[in-house]
Each structure stands twice: as C-alpha cells, then as structure tokens.
Amino acid sequence: MTKHYIMIAGPTASGKSKLSIEMAIRLDGVIINADSMQLYKDLHVITARPSDADMALAAHRLYGVLDGNIRASVAMWLEMAATEMQAAWDAGKIPIIIGGTGMYLNAGLSGLASIPEVPRAVHDAAVALHTDMGGAGFRQALAEFDPVTAARLFDGDTQRLIRAMGVVKATGRPISAWQEDPHEGAFEGVATTVKLLPDRDVLYKRINDRFDMMIEAGALDEVKTLCARNLDGGLPVMKALGVRQLSAYLDGDVAKADAIHQSKQDSRHYAKRQMTWLRNNFNAKFELNKKYSESFFEEIFANLCENRLT
C-alpha cells in the first residue's frame, strides 16, 4: 500500500500550527516538526513552539528534542523525521510535516546531495571570517569560489553562507556543484503539499503581536537561562530570532524597547525571505493566501480521499 503524508509550509506566524492541529484531529495524524529552531528544548517561548494545550489536542513529534549544545543538521533532521513518519504509518496514522525551514522541507521532498562533512577547524575559520567581514563582505568573498551559491543567497543567510564557504574550503569543490549530484534520503511515499502565503501586512502584524506575547510569556527569562549556559555563540540555538537582541538588553547594552523593536524587525525580514523562498522553490498542490476556511479543508480532504488516505 502506498504511503502518504502531508507537508505544510509557510513563513513564521502564518498559522501553520493551527492548520496542522485541525488536520491532525480530522485525519488522526501525527504532527512532525520541520522548524530548525523548534527542535531545541532550550527555546520554547521565543520560537513559538506549540503550547501544552495544543500538544494535548494532537500528537506532536520533534519539538524540544535536542539540547542547545548540539549543532543540528539537515541530514540529522531528515533521519529523525523519517523515523517518526514510519512510526506514524505503523500506527495507522498520517504524518503531517510542518515548518518553515526551507532546507528541511526541500530535503524531505528531494533528498540531499552527499556532501562531505566539513572539519570543525574549517568551519570555525569560516565563522571567524564572517565575523570579521560581515554578511555582505563574506558573500562577496564566497563569490570568488562559488559564484552560483553567492548569487542565490542573501547577505543575512549566515548559516548557509558559512556552510558554503566551509564546503568549498574543505573539498575544493563548490557546494553548488555538490548539489547537482544525485540526491539521496528523500521521504518515502506521496506528499500532499500545502503552502501558506498570507498577505504581508497581515503577517507582519501577527509577528509583532506574537513577539509582544512572547515577552509576556517569559521570553526574557528563557533567554537569560540560555545565556547562563555560556554556550558557543556559533551554535544554531544562539542565533534564534530574538536571542541576540534580548541578551543585549539583559547585558545592559541596549534599551528594552530597542531590543524588542529590533527583534520584531529581524523576524519580519526573516519572514520576507521565507516568503520569497516558498514562492520560488516550493510548488504546492494547495496554496492559501488568506485565512483558511471550511471549504479549504474540504478541498484538501477531497484530495486525500482520492489518494485513499481516509
């Protein structure tokens, strides 16, 4: 029997969680996280992980499963997600992949190129160079070795830029060339893909309002606890939206209002990049630009029935 799963993609604050819970309830599904920051147990509030009440409504997997001292990779997530998907199928449930991390979603659908691991020393050297040069200068430097990757990334794509530099320095071959090789590890089965692209003004208001709610819910205490661990600043967990800004406020370097303002602005910029990626790289069977409705659900469910999912 053919395996099927649902993949819901959208920018931060687009309503993915609410939609996935509704689907999981109706279809007896298991929600599997595809947001790189929501993997970390250290960050509950500031990454807007599902609340305890939400998690009680439907099965959730891969939320808060990694310690902050772990450097998660796409390959690591791909393996964990595939394991959870198989467990869902074995239990007679449908996996519902949900997230906004484009590299994760793309890897699930298309697999990964077999790019060698970058030695830690090479990675650290790339991080140091990025710190010295800044995003724009670093991207220009990368263009000398890998013009294809440099052209498709933004100055703010810190992790991707550093990885691209690390790969070309470690292997002598651009990551763009590696990515043209046959891919492996794509999810089994047939995907029903859903893309959420709300109006930009509506999305930005949601982001601003949600960050205010995060502050009220204890985001400052969460960041304070994280910073007290004295983790390597280059770890992904330390680069989550809001962590740098709020830690600067806690250290007395900026005013609280300025830290909140900058956090909101960075979140909006991130959402804009997500929207651009989704429009250009994620071809979904169903696309929603406004608030979803009963008719939207029924259209998706009809498709699922055609595929003998229900």
C-alpha contacts under 8 A as a table, 3 or more apart, distances in Angstrom:
res1	aa1	res2	aa2	distance
2	T	189	G	6.23
2	T	190	V	7.48
3	K	89	W	7.52
3	K	188	E	6.98
3	K	189	G	4.42
3	K	190	V	6.27
4	H	94	I	7.00
4	H	95	P	7.77
4	H	189	G	5.10
4	H	190	V	4.65
4	H	191	A	5.88
4	H	192	T	7.62
4	H	309	L	7.08
5	Y	94	I	5.80
5	Y	95	P	5.08
5	Y	96	I	6.00
5	Y	97	I	7.59
5	Y	189	G	7.06
5	Y	190	V	6.29
5	Y	191	A	5.05
5	Y	192	T	6.30
6	I	94	I	7.60
6	I	95	P	6.37
6	I	96	I	4.71
6	I	97	I	6.06
6	I	191	A	5.48
6	I	192	T	4.71
6	I	193	T	5.89
6	I	194	V	7.60
7	M	96	I	5.76
7	M	97	I	4.55
7	M	98	I	5.87
7	M	191	A	6.56
7	M	192	T	6.19
7	M	193	T	4.84
7	M	194	V	6.12
8	I	16	K	6.79
8	I	20	S	7.41
8	I	96	I	7.30
8	I	97	I	6.09
8	I	98	I	4.75
8	I	99	G	6.60
8	I	193	T	6.08
8	I	194	V	4.74
8	I	195	K	5.95
8	I	196	L	7.65
9	A	16	K	7.19
9	A	98	I	6.02
9	A	99	G	5.39
9	A	100	G	5.58
9	A	105	L	7.73
9	A	193	T	7.77
9	A	194	V	6.18
9	A	195	K	4.90
9	A	196	L	6.26
9	A	278	L	7.80
10	G	14	S	6.06
10	G	16	K	6.52
10	G	99	G	6.61
10	G	100	G	5.28
10	G	195	K	5.74
10	G	196	L	4.74
10	G	197	L	6.35
10	G	274	Q	7.47
10	G	275	M	7.37
10	G	278	L	7.33
11	P	14	S	5.64
11	P	99	G	7.96
11	P	100	G	5.37
11	P	196	L	7.46
11	P	197	L	7.37
11	P	271	A	5.29
11	P	272	K	7.86
11	P	274	Q	5.39
11	P	275	M	6.08
12	T	100	G	6.64
12	T	207	I	7.58
12	T	271	A	5.88
13	A	16	K	7.48
13	A	203	L	6.66
13	A	206	R	6.18
13	A	207	I	5.89
13	A	210	R	7.76
14	S	196	L	6.55
14	S	197	L	7.19
14	S	198	P	6.45
14	S	203	L	6.37
14	S	206	R	7.95
15	G	18	K	5.55
15	G	19	L	6.38
15	G	196	L	7.82
16	K	19	L	5.22
16	K	20	S	6.03
16	K	98	I	6.89
16	K	99	G	7.39
16	K	196	L	7.39
17	S	20	S	5.12
17	S	21	I	6.17
17	S	50	P	7.21
17	S	98	I	7.56
18	K	21	I	5.29
18	K	22	E	6.32
19	L	22	E	5.20
19	L	23	M	6.24
20	S	23	M	5.06
20	S	24	A	5.99
20	S	31	I	6.81
20	S	96	I	7.00
20	S	98	I	7.14
21	I	24	A	4.98
21	I	25	I	6.11
21	I	31	I	7.50
21	I	54	D	7.58
21	I	57	L	7.12
21	I	58	A	6.25
22	E	25	I	5.28
22	E	26	R	6.28
23	M	26	R	5.17
23	M	27	L	5.82
23	M	28	D	7.86
23	M	29	G	7.06
24	A	27	L	5.22
24	A	28	D	5.18
24	A	29	G	4.05
24	A	30	V	6.14
24	A	31	I	6.86
24	A	58	A	6.17
24	A	59	A	7.87
24	A	96	I	7.35
25	I	28	D	5.41
25	I	29	G	6.69
25	I	57	L	7.31
25	I	58	A	6.30
26	R	29	G	7.76
27	L	93	K	7.78
27	L	94	I	7.14
27	L	310	T	7.16
28	D	93	K	5.73
28	D	94	I	6.74
29	G	58	A	7.48
29	G	59	A	7.32
29	G	88	A	7.73
29	G	93	K	5.13
29	G	94	I	4.52
29	G	95	P	5.72
29	G	96	I	6.44
30	V	58	A	6.86
30	V	59	A	5.02
30	V	60	H	6.01
30	V	61	R	7.34
30	V	88	A	6.43
30	V	93	K	6.63
30	V	94	I	6.13
30	V	95	P	4.98
30	V	96	I	5.80
31	I	58	A	7.40
31	I	59	A	6.05
31	I	60	H	4.73
31	I	61	R	6.12
31	I	95	P	6.19
31	I	96	I	4.72
31	I	97	I	6.05
31	I	98	I	6.95
32	I	60	H	5.97
32	I	61	R	4.81
32	I	62	L	6.10
32	I	81	A	6.88
32	I	84	E	7.34
32	I	85	M	7.83
32	I	95	P	6.82
32	I	96	I	5.85
32	I	97	I	4.82
32	I	98	I	6.20
33	N	38	Q	7.39
33	N	39	L	7.49
33	N	60	H	7.58
33	N	61	R	6.26
33	N	62	L	5.40
33	N	63	Y	6.22
33	N	81	A	7.94
33	N	97	I	6.12
33	N	98	I	5.43
33	N	99	G	6.16
34	A	77	W	7.91
34	A	97	I	6.37
34	A	98	I	5.39
34	A	99	G	4.31
34	A	100	G	6.80
34	A	101	T	6.35
34	A	104	Y	6.23
34	A	105	L	6.96
35	D	38	Q	5.43
35	D	39	L	6.83
35	D	98	I	7.51
35	D	99	G	4.79
35	D	100	G	5.76
35	D	101	T	5.27
35	D	104	Y	7.79
36	S	39	L	5.70
36	S	72	A	7.68
36	S	101	T	6.26
36	S	104	Y	7.92
37	M	40	Y	5.95
37	M	43	L	7.47
37	M	47	T	6.51
37	M	236	P	7.61
37	M	237	V	6.65
37	M	240	A	6.48
38	Q	41	K	7.58
38	Q	43	L	6.89
38	Q	44	H	7.19
38	Q	47	T	5.97
38	Q	48	A	7.78
38	Q	49	R	6.01
38	Q	63	Y	5.68
38	Q	64	G	6.09
39	L	62	L	5.97
39	L	63	Y	5.00
39	L	64	G	4.74
39	L	65	V	5.60
39	L	66	L	5.80
40	Y	43	L	5.76
40	Y	44	H	7.79
40	Y	63	Y	7.10
40	Y	64	G	4.48
40	Y	65	V	5.93
40	Y	66	L	4.74
40	Y	67	D	5.77
40	Y	68	G	5.90
40	Y	237	V	7.03
41	K	44	H	6.54
41	K	63	Y	7.40
41	K	64	G	3.68
41	K	65	V	5.83
41	K	66	L	5.83
41	K	67	D	5.89
41	K	68	G	7.07
42	D	64	G	7.28
42	D	67	D	6.74
42	D	68	G	6.04
42	D	222	E	7.53
42	D	226	L	6.52
42	D	237	V	7.89
43	L	46	I	5.97
43	L	47	T	5.99
43	L	64	G	7.50
43	L	222	E	6.99
43	L	223	V	7.99
43	L	237	V	7.77
44	H	47	T	5.75
44	H	48	A	6.27
44	H	49	R	5.34
44	H	64	G	7.33
44	H	222	E	7.95
45	V	48	A	5.22
45	V	49	R	6.49
45	V	214	M	5.97
45	V	217	A	6.90
45	V	218	G	6.89
45	V	219	A	5.63
45	V	222	E	7.26
46	I	49	R	7.89
46	I	211	F	7.86
46	I	214	M	6.08
46	I	219	A	5.53
46	I	222	E	7.73
46	I	241	L	7.61
46	I	242	G	7.09
46	I	243	V	7.98
47	T	240	A	7.54
47	T	241	L	7.64
48	A	214	M	7.67
49	R	63	Y	7.25
50	P	53	A	7.96
50	P	54	D	5.78
50	P	55	M	6.30
51	S	54	D	5.10
51	S	55	M	6.21
52	D	55	M	5.06
52	D	56	A	6.18
53	A	56	A	5.17
53	A	57	L	6.78
54	D	57	L	5.33
54	D	58	A	7.16
55	M	58	A	5.63
55	M	59	A	6.37
55	M	60	H	6.07
56	A	59	A	7.21
60	H	63	Y	7.10
61	R	84	E	7.18
62	L	65	V	5.66
62	L	80	M	7.80
62	L	81	A	7.61
64	G	67	D	7.92
66	L	70	I	6.74
67	D	70	I	5.83
68	G	71	R	7.76
68	G	231	L	7.88
68	G	235	L	7.68
68	G	236	P	7.94
68	G	237	V	5.62
69	N	231	L	6.66
69	N	232	D	7.83
69	N	235	L	7.01
69	N	237	V	7.84
70	I	235	L	7.49
71	R	235	L	6.04
71	R	236	P	6.32
72	A	76	M	6.36
72	A	77	W	7.21
72	A	236	P	7.52
73	S	76	M	5.11
73	S	77	W	6.35
74	V	77	W	5.17
74	V	78	L	6.01
74	V	103	M	6.83
74	V	104	Y	5.85
74	V	107	A	7.39
75	A	78	L	5.00
75	A	79	E	6.31
75	A	112	L	7.54
76	M	79	E	5.39
76	M	80	M	6.35
77	W	80	M	5.07
77	W	81	A	5.90
77	W	104	Y	7.31
78	L	81	A	5.22
78	L	82	A	6.07
78	L	104	Y	7.13
78	L	107	A	7.11
78	L	108	G	6.51
78	L	185	G	7.49
79	E	82	A	5.20
79	E	83	T	6.29
80	M	83	T	5.20
80	M	84	E	6.40
81	A	84	E	5.11
81	A	85	M	6.09
82	A	85	M	5.03
82	A	86	Q	6.24
82	A	187	F	6.44
83	T	86	Q	5.26
83	T	87	A	6.32
84	E	87	A	5.01
84	E	88	A	6.23
84	E	95	P	7.98
85	M	88	A	5.08
85	M	89	W	6.29
85	M	94	I	7.91
85	M	95	P	5.47
86	Q	89	W	5.07
86	Q	90	D	6.05
87	A	90	D	5.05
87	A	91	A	6.27
88	A	91	A	5.12
88	A	92	G	6.37
88	A	93	K	4.99
88	A	94	I	6.11
88	A	95	P	5.95
89	W	92	G	5.00
89	W	93	K	5.32
89	W	94	I	6.20
89	W	95	P	7.26
90	D	93	K	7.43
94	I	309	L	7.99
99	G	105	L	7.48
100	G	105	L	7.66
100	G	274	Q	7.00
101	T	104	Y	5.51
101	T	105	L	6.46
101	T	274	Q	7.98
102	G	105	L	5.15
102	G	106	N	5.95
102	G	274	Q	7.52
102	G	277	W	7.24
102	G	278	L	7.63
103	M	106	N	5.21
103	M	107	A	6.00
104	Y	107	A	5.15
104	Y	108	G	6.20
105	L	108	G	5.18
105	L	109	L	6.42
106	N	109	L	5.25
106	N	110	S	5.82
106	N	111	G	7.22
106	N	282	F	7.79
107	A	110	S	5.15
107	A	111	G	4.36
107	A	112	L	5.58
107	A	185	G	7.70
107	A	186	A	6.23
108	G	111	G	5.75
108	G	185	G	7.55
108	G	186	A	4.96
108	G	187	F	5.25
109	L	186	A	5.48
109	L	187	F	6.20
109	L	191	A	7.93
110	S	183	H	6.86
110	S	184	E	7.67
110	S	185	G	7.80
110	S	186	A	5.12
110	S	187	F	7.84
111	G	183	H	5.07
111	G	184	E	4.70
111	G	185	G	4.63
111	G	186	A	3.81
111	G	187	F	7.38
112	L	179	Q	7.67
112	L	183	H	4.69
112	L	184	E	5.22
112	L	185	G	6.28
112	L	186	A	7.28
113	A	178	W	6.34
113	A	179	Q	5.28
113	A	180	E	7.46
113	A	181	D	5.99
113	A	182	P	6.18
113	A	183	H	4.46
113	A	184	E	6.37
114	S	178	W	7.31
114	S	181	D	7.71
114	S	183	H	6.99
114	S	184	E	7.42
115	I	167	V	7.90
115	I	175	I	7.66
115	I	178	W	6.21
115	I	179	Q	7.81
116	P	167	V	7.75
116	P	171	T	7.73
117	E	167	V	7.90
118	V	122	V	6.59
118	V	123	H	6.39
118	V	166	G	6.14
118	V	167	V	6.01
118	V	170	A	6.06
119	P	122	V	5.37
119	P	123	H	6.33
119	P	170	A	7.21
120	R	123	H	5.00
120	R	124	D	6.02
121	A	124	D	5.12
121	A	125	A	6.16
122	V	125	A	5.10
122	V	126	A	6.33
122	V	166	G	5.90
122	V	169	K	7.21
122	V	170	A	6.67
123	H	126	A	5.13
123	H	127	V	6.28
123	H	162	I	7.30
123	H	163	R	7.30
123	H	166	G	5.35
124	D	127	V	4.97
124	D	128	A	6.17
125	A	128	A	5.10
125	A	129	L	6.17
126	A	129	L	5.06
126	A	130	H	6.14
126	A	162	I	5.72
126	A	163	R	8.00
126	A	165	M	6.42
126	A	166	G	6.07
127	V	130	H	5.09
127	V	131	T	6.22
127	V	162	I	6.26
127	V	234	G	7.48
128	A	131	T	5.06
128	A	132	D	6.29
129	L	132	D	5.11
129	L	133	M	6.07
129	L	138	F	7.27
130	H	133	M	5.19
130	H	134	G	5.36
130	H	135	G	6.47
130	H	138	F	5.55
130	H	162	I	7.20
131	T	134	G	5.60
133	M	136	A	7.55
133	M	137	G	5.16
133	M	138	F	5.54
134	G	137	G	5.58
134	G	138	F	5.91
135	G	138	F	5.17
135	G	139	R	6.09
135	G	155	D	4.64
135	G	156	G	5.93
135	G	157	D	7.74
135	G	158	T	6.74
136	A	139	R	5.25
136	A	140	Q	6.39
136	A	155	D	4.94
136	A	156	G	7.96
137	G	140	Q	5.11
137	G	141	A	6.28
138	F	141	A	4.97
138	F	142	L	6.15
138	F	161	L	7.73
139	R	142	L	4.95
139	R	143	A	6.22
139	R	150	A	5.72
139	R	155	D	6.35
139	R	161	L	6.74
140	Q	143	A	5.08
140	Q	144	E	7.07
140	Q	150	A	7.21
141	A	144	E	5.63
141	A	145	F	7.55
142	L	145	F	5.46
142	L	146	D	5.79
142	L	147	P	6.94
142	L	150	A	6.06
142	L	161	L	7.60
142	L	164	A	7.67
142	L	165	M	6.09
143	A	146	D	4.96
143	A	147	P	4.01
143	A	148	V	7.42
143	A	149	T	7.50
143	A	150	A	5.14
143	A	151	A	7.41
144	E	147	P	6.22
145	F	165	M	7.99
145	F	168	V	7.04
145	F	174	P	6.81
146	D	149	T	5.70
146	D	150	A	6.29
146	D	164	A	7.86
146	D	168	V	7.56
146	D	174	P	5.33
146	D	175	I	7.45
146	D	176	S	7.16
147	P	150	A	5.04
147	P	151	A	5.96
148	V	151	A	5.33
148	V	152	R	6.64
148	V	176	S	6.46
149	T	152	R	5.35
149	T	153	L	6.31
149	T	164	A	7.37
149	T	175	I	7.38
149	T	176	S	5.90
150	A	153	L	5.45
150	A	154	F	7.88
150	A	161	L	7.50
151	A	154	F	7.97
153	L	157	D	6.30
153	L	160	R	7.71
153	L	161	L	7.34
154	F	157	D	5.28
155	D	158	T	7.17
157	D	160	R	5.57
157	D	161	L	6.00
158	T	161	L	5.23
158	T	162	I	6.11
159	Q	162	I	5.20
159	Q	163	R	6.05
160	R	163	R	5.07
160	R	164	A	6.06
161	L	164	A	5.15
161	L	165	M	6.27
162	I	165	M	5.19
162	I	166	G	6.06
163	R	166	G	4.96
163	R	167	V	6.08
164	A	167	V	5.23
164	A	168	V	6.35
164	A	174	P	7.16
164	A	175	I	5.69
165	M	168	V	5.39
165	M	169	K	6.06
166	G	169	K	5.18
166	G	170	A	5.92
167	V	170	A	5.15
167	V	171	T	5.85
167	V	172	G	7.55
167	V	173	R	7.19
167	V	174	P	6.68
167	V	175	I	6.03
168	V	171	T	5.34
168	V	172	G	4.87
168	V	173	R	4.92
168	V	174	P	4.71
168	V	175	I	6.36
169	K	172	G	5.59
169	K	173	R	7.74
171	T	174	P	7.90
173	R	177	A	6.74
173	R	178	W	7.28
174	P	177	A	5.34
174	P	178	W	6.64
175	I	178	W	4.94
175	I	179	Q	6.07
176	S	179	Q	5.08
176	S	180	E	6.63
177	A	180	E	5.31
177	A	181	D	7.18
178	W	181	D	5.52
179	Q	182	P	7.82
179	Q	183	H	7.76
183	H	186	A	7.80
192	T	284	A	7.83
192	T	285	K	6.66
192	T	304	L	7.73
193	T	283	N	7.81
193	T	284	A	4.80
193	T	285	K	5.36
193	T	286	F	6.39
194	V	284	A	5.33
194	V	285	K	6.15
194	V	286	F	4.73
194	V	287	E	5.80
194	V	288	L	7.80
195	K	278	L	7.70
195	K	282	F	7.80
195	K	284	A	5.79
195	K	286	F	6.21
195	K	287	E	4.69
195	K	288	L	6.25
196	L	287	E	5.91
196	L	288	L	4.91
196	L	289	N	6.17
197	L	275	M	6.81
197	L	287	E	7.25
197	L	288	L	5.99
197	L	289	N	4.78
197	L	290	K	7.57
198	P	202	V	6.86
198	P	203	L	6.16
198	P	288	L	7.08
198	P	289	N	4.47
198	P	290	K	5.35
198	P	291	K	7.54
199	D	202	V	5.33
199	D	203	L	6.13
199	D	289	N	6.47
199	D	290	K	6.84
200	R	203	L	5.01
200	R	204	Y	6.05
201	D	204	Y	5.18
201	D	205	K	6.26
202	V	205	K	5.27
202	V	206	R	6.33
203	L	206	R	5.09
203	L	207	I	6.26
204	Y	207	I	5.01
204	Y	208	N	6.25
204	Y	268	R	6.04
205	K	208	N	5.14
205	K	209	D	6.07
206	R	209	D	5.16
206	R	210	R	5.85
207	I	210	R	5.15
207	I	211	F	6.19
207	I	264	K	6.87
207	I	267	S	7.05
207	I	268	R	6.86
208	N	211	F	5.34
208	N	212	D	6.53
208	N	264	K	5.75
209	D	212	D	5.24
209	D	213	M	6.43
210	R	213	M	4.98
210	R	214	M	6.18
211	F	214	M	4.85
211	F	215	I	6.36
211	F	260	I	7.87
211	F	264	K	6.76
212	D	215	I	5.22
212	D	216	E	6.47
213	M	216	E	5.02
213	M	217	A	6.03
214	M	217	A	4.91
214	M	218	G	6.38
214	M	219	A	5.43
215	I	218	G	5.47
215	I	219	A	4.92
215	I	220	L	6.38
216	E	219	A	7.30
218	G	221	D	5.38
218	G	222	E	6.29
219	A	222	E	4.99
219	A	223	V	6.19
220	L	223	V	5.21
220	L	224	K	6.08
220	L	246	L	6.62
220	L	250	L	7.94
221	D	224	K	4.95
221	D	225	T	6.14
222	E	225	T	5.22
222	E	226	L	6.25
223	V	226	L	4.97
223	V	227	C	6.06
223	V	243	V	6.09
223	V	246	L	6.96
223	V	247	S	6.49
224	K	227	C	5.22
224	K	228	A	6.17
224	K	247	S	6.85
224	K	250	L	7.23
225	T	228	A	5.14
225	T	229	R	6.91
226	L	229	R	5.56
226	L	230	N	7.68
227	C	230	N	5.58
227	C	231	L	7.13
227	C	247	S	7.24
231	L	235	L	7.47
231	L	238	M	7.80
232	D	235	L	5.71
232	D	238	M	7.79
233	G	238	M	5.71
233	G	239	K	7.70
234	G	238	M	6.80
234	G	239	K	7.48
235	L	238	M	5.59
235	L	239	K	7.03
236	P	239	K	5.22
236	P	240	A	6.82
237	V	240	A	5.62
238	M	243	V	6.36
238	M	244	R	7.22
239	K	243	V	6.48
239	K	244	R	6.81
240	A	243	V	5.67
240	A	244	R	7.76
241	L	244	R	7.45
241	L	263	S	6.65
241	L	266	D	7.05
241	L	267	S	6.40
242	G	245	Q	5.30
242	G	246	L	5.87
242	G	260	I	7.85
242	G	263	S	4.89
242	G	264	K	7.91
242	G	266	D	7.97
242	G	267	S	7.99
243	V	246	L	5.41
243	V	247	S	5.91
244	R	247	S	5.25
244	R	248	A	6.19
245	Q	248	A	5.16
245	Q	249	Y	6.55
245	Q	259	A	5.01
245	Q	260	I	7.36
245	Q	262	Q	6.89
245	Q	263	S	6.20
246	L	249	Y	5.03
246	L	250	L	6.23
246	L	256	K	7.65
246	L	259	A	5.70
246	L	260	I	7.26
246	L	263	S	7.87
247	S	250	L	4.91
247	S	251	D	6.12
248	A	251	D	5.08
248	A	252	G	6.36
248	A	253	D	5.27
248	A	254	V	6.02
248	A	259	A	7.40
249	Y	252	G	5.02
249	Y	253	D	5.59
249	Y	254	V	4.89
249	Y	255	A	5.87
249	Y	256	K	5.67
249	Y	259	A	6.19
250	L	253	D	7.58
251	D	254	V	7.99
252	G	255	A	7.29
254	V	258	D	6.50
254	V	259	A	6.50
255	A	258	D	5.24
255	A	259	A	6.29
256	K	259	A	5.11
256	K	260	I	6.24
257	A	260	I	5.19
257	A	261	H	6.05
258	D	261	H	4.98
258	D	262	Q	6.06
259	A	262	Q	5.25
259	A	263	S	6.08
260	I	263	S	5.05
260	I	264	K	6.21
261	H	264	K	5.27
261	H	265	Q	6.22
262	Q	265	Q	4.98
262	Q	266	D	6.06
263	S	266	D	5.19
263	S	267	S	6.12
264	K	267	S	5.04
264	K	268	R	6.20
265	Q	268	R	5.13
265	Q	269	H	6.24
266	D	269	H	5.05
266	D	270	Y	6.10
267	S	270	Y	5.01
267	S	271	A	6.15
268	R	271	A	5.01
268	R	272	K	6.19
269	H	272	K	5.04
269	H	273	R	6.40
270	Y	273	R	5.15
270	Y	274	Q	6.24
271	A	274	Q	4.93
271	A	275	M	6.12
272	K	275	M	5.08
272	K	276	T	6.27
273	R	276	T	5.08
273	R	277	W	6.19
274	Q	277	W	5.11
274	Q	278	L	6.09
275	M	278	L	5.13
275	M	279	R	6.12
276	T	279	R	5.26
276	T	280	N	6.23
277	W	280	N	5.23
277	W	281	N	5.59
277	W	282	F	7.29
278	L	281	N	5.32
278	L	282	F	4.85
278	L	283	N	7.81
279	R	282	F	6.28
279	R	283	N	7.73
280	N	283	N	7.98
284	A	287	E	6.36
286	F	300	I	7.47
288	L	291	K	7.49
288	L	292	Y	6.81
292	Y	296	F	6.00
292	Y	297	F	7.71
293	S	296	F	5.18
293	S	297	F	6.62
294	E	297	F	5.15
294	E	298	E	6.23
295	S	298	E	5.02
295	S	299	E	6.15
296	F	299	E	5.24
296	F	300	I	6.50
297	F	300	I	5.25
297	F	301	F	6.09
298	E	301	F	4.95
298	E	302	A	5.93
299	E	302	A	5.17
299	E	303	N	6.45
300	I	303	N	5.13
300	I	304	L	6.33
301	F	304	L	4.88
301	F	305	C	6.13
302	A	305	C	5.08
302	A	306	E	6.29
303	N	306	E	5.10
303	N	307	N	6.49
304	L	307	N	5.06
304	L	308	R	6.32
304	L	309	L	5.29
304	L	310	T	6.74
305	C	308	R	4.80
305	C	309	L	5.49
305	C	310	T	5.48
306	E	309	L	7.57
